[in-house]
Amino acid sequence: MFKLIESAQARWRAGNAPHLVSLVQAGARFEHGQLIEWPEGIAA
């Protein structure tokens, strides 16, 4: 099991935009890395 997890870990991609997580949780949509929709009622 350890070797299986170790080999999968080599292919995992680390998050490189943790500041955008709150936008995604609020319902914002991104396409090709660009914000395309901002939910109404969400303040910046």
C-alpha positions as CSV (number, residue, x, y, z in Angstrom):
1,M,0.0,0.0,0.0
2,F,2.8,2.4,0.8
3,K,4.4,2.0,-2.6
4,L,1.0,2.6,-4.3
5,I,0.5,5.8,-2.4
6,E,4.1,6.8,-3.0
7,S,3.8,6.4,-6.8
8,A,0.5,8.3,-6.9
9,Q,2.0,11.2,-4.9
10,A,4.5,11.7,-7.7
11,R,1.7,12.6,-10.1
12,W,-0.3,14.9,-7.7
13,R,-0.4,18.5,-8.6
14,A,0.0,21.0,-5.7
15,G,-2.5,23.9,-5.5
16,N,-0.8,27.0,-6.8
17,A,-3.5,29.5,-6.1
18,P,-4.8,29.1,-2.5
19,H,-6.1,32.6,-2.5
20,L,-8.7,31.6,-5.1
21,V,-10.2,28.7,-3.0
22,S,-12.6,31.1,-1.2
23,L,-13.9,32.3,-4.6
24,V,-14.6,28.7,-5.7
25,Q,-16.3,28.0,-2.5
26,A,-18.5,31.1,-3.0
27,G,-19.6,29.8,-6.4
28,A,-17.3,31.6,-8.8
29,R,-16.5,29.8,-12.0
30,F,-13.2,29.7,-13.8
31,E,-12.5,28.6,-17.3
32,H,-8.9,28.3,-18.6
33,G,-7.7,30.1,-15.5
34,Q,-10.0,33.1,-16.0
35,L,-12.9,34.2,-13.7
36,I,-15.9,34.0,-15.9
37,E,-18.8,34.3,-13.4
38,W,-19.1,36.2,-10.2
39,P,-22.1,35.1,-8.1
40,E,-24.5,38.0,-7.2
41,G,-24.5,39.0,-3.6
42,I,-20.9,38.1,-2.9
43,A,-18.8,41.1,-1.8
44,A,-15.2,41.2,-2.8
